[in-house]
Amino acid sequence: MITRYTIGNPIETESVITDIPLDKGDIPFWTRKDDEKSLSISLAEDARVFGLGETIRGINKRGWVYDSNCTDDPVHSEDKHSLYAAQNFFIISSSEQTFGTYIDTPGKVRFDIGYTEMDRFAIRFEDFDADIYIIQAPGMVDIVKEFRKIIGKSYIPPKWAFGFGQSRWSYMTADEVREVADKYEEAGIPIDSIYLDIDYMERFKDFTINAEAFPNFEEFVSEMKNRDIHLVPIIDAGVKIEDGYDVYEEGVEKDYFCKKEDGERLVAAVWPGRVHFPDFLDENARKWFGEKYKILIDKGIDGFWNDMNEPAIFYTEDHLSEVFEKIDDYKGKNLDIHDFFDFKDLTGSISNNAEDYKRFYHNYHGKKIRHDKVHNIFGYNMTRAAGEAFDRLCPDRRILMFSRSSYIGMHRYGGVWCGDNMSWWSHLLLNIQQMPALNMCGFLYCGADIGGFGADTTEDLMMRWTEFGIFTPLFRNHSALGTRRQELYRFKNIPAFKKMIELRYALIPYLYSEFMKAAQENDMLFKPLSFEYPTDKDAFEVEDQLLVGESIMIAPIYKQNARGRYVYLPEDMKMLRFRAYNDYDEDNMTVGHHYIKTSLEEVLVFVRKGHVLPMAEPAVRAMKVDDTNLNYITFDTTPDTYRLYKDDGVSR
Ligand code: GLC
C-alpha cells in the first residue's frame, strides 16, 4: 500500500510515474514540525535503516548525516555527507514496524539518522516542499517492489555490457586503444568494451573527435566492432564556448543554455575551460541535446557514459573575478591565523561553490526556477535527454548508458557508476555496501571503478576487487590520469586474472537472467541478508555479504593480506571456492558462523538450498557465451526449477 502526502508546493521531479491520490491526512509514522521544516521519528533500539542509494558508510545507514545534494567530490571518506547521487528512498525496520518512505523533492534534504540524537531520525528540508510517499507491505523486498512499481521499470543495457570493460583516463590515441585490445587478446582475457575518456574529443568539446589522435574515427569504430569490442565514449555536461563550434552556436541561437538572473548566459568552467550548461530541464533543450548523441551513433557507437553532471563546476567566471579582486587584499600582508585561513577559504572555495549553484536558472515547465532548487535533477535530466533520444533514434535496439549524477527516475534511462573512488580497500567494501541500496532505488545497472579510480592500486587489491566485480552488472576497470596503470595484463599473475574474468563470463547466463528478472519484476539483484532472512538476528548485522539473485550468496574478501574470512550462513548452503570456473572445491555447510580460508586467487560463492546456479563455458565475448549448454550446480538433489532468461541481447 502506498499513500502520498504533500508538504508545501513541491516542484515536480517526474520520478514517480503512477498517479497516487493525495492523502490530506497527517503523514503516518512521522512527526511534522513546520517551524523546523522537519519530519522526525524515534528509532527503536533495534531499528535499522536501509536505502538512500549511492551514499557513503554501511548497509544500515543508522548513525550518520546524509545530505541529498549531488556533489562532485572525489574523496569518498567516512566524514563526507553526500556523493554524486540523490536517491531519497529508504526503509526503517524494527520489531515494531517496517515501512518505506520516499521524499520526492529536487532540492536539498538532510537525513540525520541517529546522529544528533542516537534514537531519532530527523529529515530536515531546505525548502519545506515535497511529496512524501509512505510504502507499507509485509516484508522489505515487498516494500521495495511496491515502490519500484510507481517509479517505473529500470533501464536495461545491451547484453554485451555484461562483459568486462577496460577504461583509463585516457587512452590518448586509437593506437593506444588497439594496444589495449591486443594485450587482452594476447593474454586470452575476455573483454567486451574499451572506454574513451575526455581526450578522444577535440579539446574536450562534446560530440567532436580529436582527428589527429583518432583519425578516421568511423573506420576505427568498425575495426573494433569487427573484433567485437565496443568503444564507449564519455559525454560531459558543459558545452565549450567557442566560436565555430556548432553545438555551442546552436545552443546560443536556440537559447538552450542556462542563464543568470539578468538573462546573461552563465559562464562556468570545466575541462574545456569556459562552458555553458544546457538547460536539461527545458524539454526543448533536452530534445536538442539528446539528438546530438546521433552524431556518435552514426559513427557506430552504441554506448555512452555521462559525466560531470551534478553539474561539476571548476569555477564560474563571476565568482572567479570576485576572488581575484579579494586576493589583492592579501598581497604582501603578514597572514596570521585568521587571515591565512580566510585566504585559504577564499581560494579553496572556487570549485563547486554552493553560491554558484544559486547564480543560474532553468526554464522548467514554463517557469523560471533557480538552479539550487532543482539541483538534484540536473544530471538525471541530462541522462534523460540521451534516453529519450535513444527511444527516437534507436527504437529497436538498446544503447549502453550510465551516468555519474542521478536522482530516482533516472533509473529508467540509464545506470550509474559510483564515481571517483580510490584504490583503497575501504572503497572495495563501500562498493559492496552501495549495491543493494542502489538496487532499492531502481538502479540495477551499476558498478564502481574496479581497482579504484584515484591513487595507486596494488595487484592484490585489483584481484580482490575483480573477485567482487565479477558479480556487478557494470564490470569496468577504470583509473585516473597519473595513477598506476591497472589494465589486468600489467600485473604479475595474469593467469589468475584471466581465470577470474572467465568465471564472470561463465556466470553471464545467471547474472543476465537475474538482472532481467529483477528489471521486469521490480526486484533487487543485490540484497542484504536481512531482506531474505527477516527474522534471523545474526543476519541483521551482516554488512559484508550479499545475496546476488535468487540462488547465491557472496562473501567477498576486502582486507589486504587476508587469506580467509568469517562468513555467516543464514541457512545450510553449498560452498563453492572457485579458482576458475571449472576448478573449485565444494562443501555442504551448515547454518552459522564459519571461518573459511580463501587464497588470493579464490572467490567464495554459496548456493542456496533448493536453488540452482547455472554456469556456462566462458567465451571471450559476452554475446558468445553459449547458454544452451549449461552446468547446473545445486545444493540438494531435488532443486526447484530455474527460470533462465534468454533473448537476442540487443532488441528492446
Ligand atoms: C571525472 C570522472 C572520471 C573521468 C574523469 C575525466 O573525474 O568521474 O571517471 O575519468 O572525470 O573525464
Residues whose N, C-alpha, C, O or C-beta is under 5 A from the ligand:
A	BS01	GLC	W169 D197 I198 D307 G419 D420
